[in-house]
Amino acid sequence: MERFRAEFEVLDKRFGYDGGDEYVEVLHSGSRKTEGPVYFPAGRYLIWSDIPNDRLLRWDETTGAVGVFRTPSGNANGNTIDLEGRLITCEQGARRVTRTEHDGTVTVLADRYQGKRLNSPNDVVVRSDGTIWFTDPSYGIIGYYEGSPAESEIGGDHVYRLDPASGELSIVADDFDRPNGLAFSPDESLLYIVDTRKRHLRVFEVTAEGTLTGGEVFAEAWFDGIRLDCYGRVWAAAMEGLHCYDPDGTLIARLRLPESASNLTFGGPKRNNLFITGSGGDLYSIRVTFAGAR
């Protein structure tokens, strides 16, 4: 297996990293643009997207084998897992959010807002109340590489909240240019959302009614996907690899990679295996001394 020495650039002593793997492993190469890694504890496998090749891939943690999980995938981008262990997928090319049932059938959860087609759902998270939150920029309708050209029917790039029980879909943020990665804080009181075109990451307060307030800029750089660890630190996919931010917004460390990172997730039996997808098509892994937020 190909690997290279891990290069953590510690910028603040609060990072406090001591131990973990000395090398980053390359679990898979040969894709075009990878995204949306999600780990399934029950099966000990990882699923991620190869957007231009219109497929979902699967890596088996117990054997190291990689295979195609589903093709075509609707140019799948972001993925996550719901409270019942089912795959939730943003199908960027198909312009919809779907759920893969336990028997393998696919259920469409959202494809329109007030009768108008969504742009191209990008990234998605599930809250502990079962609601599904996703971003809907226009990347999948601006060309043929990650979808198909089309006019935006909605006329804007928004962030949505879906109640799968009632089917109600509502806009929770409408002042983004290109909303992208998003993630809740460990206690779900905060929601972090990337605006890739504006090159910054914003933080919102989540109300008891499931709406958002605030929206101040938390950090500035070119970002894509984000996740939080058990200490409430924000890990953001960036041009150099991964950025790690303290909850107060201070950049405290970087993990450098040979290509731009597109997204990340935590997995493994202890949630301390950091899986990273690259914009150039690779899948990386490193076992660290901290765990992902539940």
C-alpha positions in Angstrom: 0.0 0.0 0.0 1.3 3.4 -0.9 2.0 5.8 2.0 3.9 8.9 2.9 5.0 10.5 6.1 2.3 12.5 8.0 3.1 16.2 8.0 1.2 17.9 10.8 2.1 21.6 11.0 1.3 22.7 14.5 0.6 26.4 14.7 -0.7 26.6 18.3 0.2 24.5 21.3 -3.5 23.9 22.0 -3.4 21.3 19.2 -1.5 19.0 21.5 -1.0 16.2 19.1 1.3 13.4 20.4 1.3 10.0 18.8 -0.9 8.4 16.1 0.2 7.1 12.7 3.5 8.4 11.3 2.3 7.8 7.8 -0.8 8.7 5.8 -2.0 5.7 3.7 -3.4 6.0 0.2 -6.3 3.5 0.3 -7.3 4.0 -3.3 -6.2 5.9 -6.4 -7.5 6.2 -10.0 -10.7 8.2 -9.5 -11.2 11.6 -11.1 -12.6 13.7 -8.3 -13.5 12.1 -5.0 -16.0 13.4 -2.4 -18.5 12.6 0.4 -16.8 9.9 2.5 -19.1 8.2 5.0 -18.2 5.3 7.4 -20.7 2.5 8.3 -19.7 1.1 11.8 -22.0 -2.0 11.5 -20.3 -3.2 8.3 -16.9 -1.6 8.9 -16.8 -0.1 5.4 -16.5 3.4 3.9 -18.5 4.7 0.9 -17.4 7.7 -1.1 -18.2 9.4 -4.4 -16.3 9.6 -7.6 -18.3 12.4 -9.1 -17.2 12.7 -12.8 -17.2 8.9 -13.1 -20.8 8.8 -11.8 -20.2 6.1 -9.2 -20.1 5.4 -5.5 -17.1 3.3 -4.3 -16.8 1.1 -1.2 -13.7 0.3 0.8 -13.8 -2.7 3.2 -11.9 -2.1 6.4 -11.5 -5.7 7.2 -10.0 -6.7 3.8 -8.8 -3.5 2.2 -10.8 -4.4 -0.9 -12.3 -1.6 -3.0 -15.3 -2.1 -5.3 -18.1 -0.2 -6.9 -21.1 0.3 -4.6 -23.4 1.9 -7.2 -23.2 3.1 -10.7 -24.7 5.3 -12.1 -25.0 7.3 -8.9 -26.6 10.5 -10.2 -23.1 12.1 -10.0 -23.3 11.6 -6.2 -21.4 14.2 -4.1 -21.9 14.4 -0.4 -23.0 11.4 1.7 -23.9 10.8 5.3 -25.7 8.2 7.5 -29.1 8.6 9.2 -30.2 7.5 12.6 -31.2 4.1 11.3 -27.9 3.4 9.6 -29.1 4.2 6.0 -27.1 6.0 3.4 -28.2 9.6 2.6 -26.8 10.9 -0.7 -26.7 14.3 -2.5 -27.1 13.3 -6.1 -25.6 16.3 -7.8 -26.3 15.3 -11.4 -29.8 14.0 -10.7 -30.5 17.1 -8.6 -32.0 15.3 -5.6 -31.4 14.0 -2.1 -31.9 10.2 -1.7 -31.9 7.5 0.9 -30.7 4.0 0.3 -32.9 1.6 2.2 -31.6 -1.5 3.9 -32.8 -3.7 1.0 -30.8 -1.5 -1.5 -33.8 0.4 -2.9 -33.4 4.1 -3.3 -36.0 6.6 -2.0 -36.1 10.2 -3.2 -36.3 12.5 -0.2 -36.2 15.8 -1.9 -35.9 17.0 -5.5 -38.0 20.1 -5.6 -38.7 23.2 -3.5 -42.2 24.7 -4.0 -42.5 22.9 -7.3 -39.1 24.0 -8.7 -36.2 21.6 -9.2 -33.2 21.8 -6.8 -29.9 23.0 -8.3 -27.5 20.2 -7.4 -27.4 19.1 -3.8 -23.8 19.1 -2.6 -23.3 18.1 1.1 -25.5 16.7 3.8 -25.7 16.1 7.6 -28.3 14.5 9.8 -29.3 16.0 13.2 -30.2 13.8 16.2 -33.9 14.7 15.7 -33.7 13.0 12.3 -33.9 16.2 10.2 -31.6 16.3 7.2 -29.7 19.5 6.4 -28.1 20.0 3.0 -26.5 22.6 0.7 -27.7 23.2 -2.9 -25.2 25.2 -5.0 -25.2 25.2 -8.7 -22.0 23.2 -9.4 -23.9 20.3 -11.1 -25.8 22.5 -13.6 -22.9 24.7 -14.9 -21.3 22.0 -17.2 -21.0 18.4 -18.1 -18.1 17.4 -15.8 -20.1 16.9 -12.6 -23.6 16.9 -14.0 -25.4 18.5 -16.9 -25.9 22.2 -17.9 -29.3 23.7 -16.9 -30.8 26.9 -15.7 -31.5 27.3 -12.0 -35.2 27.1 -11.5 -34.9 28.4 -7.9 -32.7 31.3 -8.8 -30.4 31.0 -5.8 -28.0 28.7 -4.0 -29.5 27.9 -0.6 -29.2 25.7 2.5 -32.2 23.5 3.3 -33.7 21.6 6.2 -35.8 18.5 5.5 -38.1 16.8 7.9 -38.3 13.2 6.5 -41.3 12.4 8.6 -43.5 15.1 7.2 -41.6 15.7 3.9 -41.5 19.5 4.7 -38.5 21.2 3.0 -37.6 24.7 4.2 -34.8 27.2 3.4 -32.7 27.9 6.5 -30.1 30.2 4.8 -30.4 32.1 1.6 -27.5 34.5 1.6 -24.8 32.2 0.2 -23.0 32.4 -3.1 -21.9 28.7 -3.2 -22.9 26.9 0.0 -20.8 23.7 0.3 -19.7 21.6 3.3 -21.6 21.8 6.6 -21.4 20.2 10.1 -23.0 20.5 13.5 -21.0 21.2 16.7 -21.0 18.2 19.1 -24.0 19.6 21.1 -25.7 20.6 17.9 -26.1 24.2 19.1 -24.0 25.5 16.2 -24.0 24.8 12.5 -20.9 25.5 10.4 -21.4 26.1 6.7 -18.8 26.7 4.0 -19.2 29.3 1.2 -16.6 28.2 -1.3 -17.0 31.1 -3.7 -16.6 33.7 -0.9 -13.7 31.6 0.5 -14.9 31.5 4.1 -16.6 29.4 6.7 -19.6 30.8 8.7 -21.1 29.7 12.0 -24.8 29.9 12.9 -26.7 29.3 16.1 -29.4 26.6 15.8 -32.7 27.6 17.5 -35.1 25.2 19.3 -37.4 25.6 16.3 -34.8 24.3 13.9 -34.0 27.7 12.3 -30.6 29.5 12.1 -29.5 32.8 13.5 -26.1 34.6 13.3 -23.9 33.6 10.5 -20.7 35.3 11.4 -17.5 34.4 9.5 -15.6 31.8 11.5 -12.5 31.3 9.3 -11.3 32.5 5.9 -9.7 30.3 3.2 -10.8 28.1 0.2 -12.8 25.3 2.0 -14.9 22.4 0.8 -16.1 19.7 3.3 -15.9 20.0 7.1 -16.2 17.8 10.2 -15.8 18.3 13.9 -13.8 16.2 16.4 -14.7 15.2 20.0 -13.1 18.4 21.3 -15.3 20.6 19.2 -12.5 21.5 16.8 -13.4 22.2 13.2 -11.5 20.2 10.5 -11.9 21.7 7.1 -10.8 20.4 3.7 -8.6 23.1 2.1 -6.1 23.6 -0.7 -3.1 22.3 1.2 -4.9 19.4 2.9 -6.8 19.8 6.1 -7.0 22.9 8.4 -7.8 22.4 12.1 -9.5 25.3 14.0 -10.0 25.7 17.7 -13.6 26.4 18.7 -12.7 30.1 19.1 -11.7 30.2 15.4 -7.9 30.1 15.7 -6.1 28.0 13.1 -4.1 25.6 15.3 -2.8 23.0 12.8 -2.6 21.8 9.3 -2.2 18.3 7.8 -0.5 18.7 4.5 -1.4 16.4 1.5 -0.1 16.1 -2.0 -3.4 17.4 -3.4 -6.3 19.6 -2.4 -8.6 17.9 0.1 -12.3 17.8 -0.9 -13.9 16.3 2.2 -13.3 14.1 5.3 -14.9 11.9 7.9 -14.0 10.0 11.0 -14.5 6.2 11.2 -13.1 3.0 12.6 -14.2 1.2 15.8 -13.0 4.2 17.9 -13.9 6.9 15.4 -10.3 7.9 15.3 -9.5 6.9 11.8 -9.5 10.1 9.7 -10.5 9.4 6.0 -9.9 12.2 3.5 -10.9 12.5 -0.1 -8.8 14.4 -2.6 -9.8 16.7 -5.4 -7.3 14.7 -7.6 -9.1 11.4 -7.0 -7.3 9.7 -4.1 -8.6 8.4 -0.8 -6.4 8.8 2.3 -6.4 7.5 5.8 -4.6 8.2 9.0 -5.3 7.0 12.5 -5.1 9.8 15.1 -5.2 10.3 18.8 -8.6 12.1 18.8 -12.0 10.9 17.7 -14.7 12.4 15.5 -17.7 14.0 17.2 -20.7 11.6 17.4 
